[in-house]
Each structure stands twice: as structure tokens, then as C-alpha cells.
């Protein structure tokens, strides 16, 4: 619910809102997919309508981070990549 509130219950891509369009179903989407290490935290979650959510191809589209004000998507991706690299170094040491 925090993500929906932050996004004013609007699709962050097309801007549609259930009050204006009775057919709207909103989804909270992991920008970096959970299966690929994407955390369930505000900086990685975005509200999308069903149409925009089902139209994602590929499902991981880093440009969605640009819709997340005030978060800097580039910084989030770099931080994630740095953490993955660090994790791999730790595994090599053990």
C-alpha cells in the first residue's frame, strides 16, 4: 500500500488512475525482478496498470527506475551491481 500511496494510485508509465478509468487494475512491480535479486523495497517498486505491466518486454526494464522520483535509477543499479560484485568476492574467499 505504501507504493500505491507514493505513486498516488496511478500507473507511473501512462498515468491512468482507477477513479478516471473503471477498468484499471494496478500492480506493484519489482523493477529489478525479485528472481534476479531485486529487493522488495520502495526504491525497487513501481505502480503499473495491468496494460503497462503485461506489455513489459523484457520484464526487467531498468529505464523504469527513471519514473521513480526522487530515486536515481542509475545510482540504484550501480549500488546493486557493486553489491553483487562484493558478494561474489566474498564467495571466492571462502
C-alpha angles and dihedrals in degrees: 000000000000090000092049090049092047090051093046089241090289133124104256091214105046100013096230117155130197091236090061099036119037092198094061119120113185123212129191105225131197104230090203101039117249089232088059095050099275110156123230094239134118094259091060100039129085135176113241131173117240092257095053092041094052091044094060109121114196095026090222106065110167091193087076087075086070089067092058107090127217091017119093106225093198091055091047092052092046091049090050093048091048091051092050091050090049091049090052091050090052090051091051091053094054 
